[in-house]
Amino acid sequence: MQIDLRTVAIKPLRQTFDHLVERFGDKPASRYQEGSYNIQQESIFHYRPAWDADRVLFDKKRTQIRMKDWYALKDPRQFYYGAYTIARARQQEAAESSFDMIEERGLAELLPVELKQLALDILLPMRHVAWGGNMGNAYISAYGYGTVITQPCLYHAMDHLGVAQYLTRIGLVLDGPEALATAKEAWMSGPDWQPMRRHVENLLVLEDWFEIFVAQNLVLEGLLNPMLYDHLDADFSAKGGTAISMMTRFMAEWSTETAKWIDAQIKAAAAESPENRDVLSAWVRQYRAATLEALAPIAGRAFGEHADETLAELRAEFNNRCNKLGLSV
C-alpha cells in the first residue's frame, strides 16, 4: 500500500482582532499586543462615580500629563500576564535556592554580628516602604488611563509585595520573629525612620496618578534601590556579608529590570510636549529633595561617616539618569 501525504495551506479568515487591525494592520499580533492595546474602556459606563461626578470612571483628566496616544507608554519588557508570571517564577526559583543554601549550611550564623545587626536595622523596616509602593502602584492601576501603563503598574504593585516578603524572610533567617516586631517598632517610632515614614505616607494621599508614578517609581525607587542594592550590598560583600547579598538577589535584579520600564514611560511622556517635560521636571525636583531628606538618617546608619558622600553620588547618578530622559532637573 502506498500512502501519499499532502500539506494543505488553510488561509485564515482573520489575522487578528478588529481593535488591533485598527492600530497595527491586518497581521498576526503578539500576545503582548492582544492583551495590552486598544482595550481601555472608554464608553458604556453605568453611571458617573458619586464621589467624583465631574469625571467618568476612567478619565484622562486625572493627571496633568497629556498624551495624544496613551498607548505610546508601552512596556519594553512586553509583559502580559503569562510573560510576567513566567519571568517572576524563574527569579523566585533562583531566590529560593539562595535562601535554601543559606539555611541548610548555616551561613547566617557565620555573619559578623555588626553586619547582621546593620542588615536588620536597615532592611527590615523597608518592608513598610515596599507596602507603600504596593499601594501607590495599585492606585495607578485603578485610576490611570491606558492598559499599557496600568497593567505593568499592577505587576509592579505585586512585585512590591514580593519584595516585602523577601525582606521579612531575611529577618526570620537572621533573627527570628522577634526581628519583625523590632522593625515595626523602629518604623513607628524610631527617629531615623520618621522622615521616611512621613514621606511614604505623603505619597499615599496624592491624587494625580502620574505624579505618583514619578514620585514613587522614578524618584523614591531611583534613589533608594541603588542605595540598598548597589552601595550597601557592595559594603556587605566586602565585609564578609555575602549571605546577605544572596538574600537580596531578587531585589537587585528586579530594580535593574524595572528601571528600564520606568525610564521608557518617563522618556515617552517627556518627549510628547514641552508642557509634559516641565511638569515632570518640577515633580522630580520636588520629590528628589523630599526623598533625599528622608534617606539622610538611614544613610547615616548604613554608611556612617561616608553617608554624605554616598548620597551625593546617588544624587549625581540619578540626575544623570533624568537628563538622559529629557528632563531638566
Residue pairs with C-beta under 8 A, 6 or more apart in sequence:
15 21
15 26
15 27
15 28
15 29
16 24
16 26
16 27
16 28
16 29
16 34
17 29
17 34
19 37
19 38
19 39
20 29
20 33
20 34
20 37
20 38
22 38
23 37
23 38
23 71
24 33
24 37
30 78
31 80
31 82
31 83
32 75
32 78
32 79
32 80
32 83
34 80
35 80
35 81
35 147
35 151
36 71
36 74
36 75
36 80
36 147
36 148
36 151
37 71
37 147
37 148
38 71
39 147
40 58
40 70
40 145
40 146
40 147
41 57
41 58
42 58
45 56
45 57
48 54
48 55
48 56
48 57
49 55
49 57
55 61
55 62
58 143
58 145
59 145
60 66
60 70
60 145
62 143
62 144
62 145
62 207
62 208
62 209
63 144
63 145
63 208
63 209
63 210
63 211
64 208
64 210
64 211
64 279
65 210
65 269
65 272
65 276
65 279
65 280
66 272
66 273
66 275
66 276
67 73
67 146
67 269
67 272
67 276
68 272
70 145
70 146
70 148
70 149
71 146
71 147
71 148
72 268
72 272
73 146
73 148
73 149
73 264
73 265
73 268
73 269
74 148
74 264
74 268
75 148
75 149
75 151
75 152
75 261
75 264
76 260
76 261
76 264
77 83
77 87
77 152
77 257
77 260
77 261
79 87
79 151
79 152
79 155
80 151
84 155
88 159
88 162
91 250
91 253
91 254
92 162
92 250
94 249
94 250
95 166
95 247
95 249
95 250
98 246
98 247
98 249
99 169
99 173
99 246
99 247
101 107
101 246
102 108
102 173
102 243
102 246
102 247
103 173
107 242
107 243
107 246
108 116
108 173
108 174
108 243
110 243
111 174
111 240
111 241
111 243
111 244
112 239
112 240
112 241
115 236
115 239
115 240
115 241
115 244
116 174
116 175
118 301
118 302
119 170
119 174
119 236
119 241
119 244
120 171
120 174
120 175
120 179
120 182
120 183
121 186
121 301
122 228
122 232
122 298
122 301
122 302
123 167
123 170
123 171
123 228
123 244
123 248
124 167
124 168
124 170
124 171
124 179
124 180
124 182
124 183
124 186
125 183
125 184
125 186
125 187
125 190
125 193
125 196
126 167
126 228
127 164
127 167
127 168
127 183
128 184
128 187
128 197
128 200
129 196
129 200
129 220
129 224
130 160
130 161
130 163
130 164
130 167
131 160
131 161
131 164
132 200
132 201
132 203
132 204
132 216
133 156
133 157
133 160
133 163
133 216
133 217
133 220
133 221
134 157
134 158
134 160
134 161
134 164
135 157
135 204
136 157
136 203
136 204
136 206
136 212
136 215
136 216
136 217
137 153
137 154
137 156
137 157
137 160
137 212
137 216
137 217
138 153
138 154
138 157
139 209
139 212
140 149
140 150
140 153
140 209
140 210
140 212
140 213
141 150
141 151
141 153
141 154
141 157
142 150
143 209
144 150
144 153
144 209
144 210
149 213
149 265
152 261
153 213
156 217
156 258
159 254
159 258
162 250
162 254
163 250
163 251
163 254
166 247
166 248
166 250
166 251
168 180
169 247
170 244
170 247
170 248
171 179
171 180
171 183
172 179
172 180
173 247
175 182
186 192
186 193
187 193
187 197
188 197
191 297
192 297
192 298
192 300
192 301
193 297
193 298
195 293
195 294
195 296
195 297
196 294
196 295
196 298
198 294
199 220
199 290
199 291
199 293
199 294
202 290
203 212
203 215
203 216
203 220
206 212
206 215
210 269
211 283
213 262
213 265
214 266
214 280
214 283
214 284
214 287
215 283
215 287
217 258
217 262
218 262
218 266
218 284
218 322
219 283
219 284
219 287
219 288
219 291
219 318
220 287
220 291
221 255
221 258
221 259
221 262
222 259
222 262
222 318
222 321
223 288
223 291
223 292
223 295
223 314
223 315
223 318
224 291
224 295
225 251
225 255
225 259
226 255
226 314
226 317
226 318
227 295
227 299
227 302
227 310
227 311
227 314
228 248
228 251
229 248
229 251
229 252
229 255
230 252
231 303
231 310
231 313
231 314
232 302
232 303
233 244
233 245
233 248
233 252
235 241
235 302
235 303
236 242
236 244
236 245
237 245
245 252
263 321
263 324
263 325
266 280
266 322
266 325
266 327
267 325
267 326
269 276
269 280
270 276
270 277
270 280
270 325
270 326
270 327
271 277
271 326
277 326
277 327
277 328
278 328
280 327
281 322
281 327
281 328
281 329
284 322
284 327
284 329
285 329
288 315
288 318
288 329
292 311
292 315
295 311
295 314
296 307
296 311
299 307
299 310
299 311
300 307
302 310
303 309
303 310
319 329
322 329
323 329
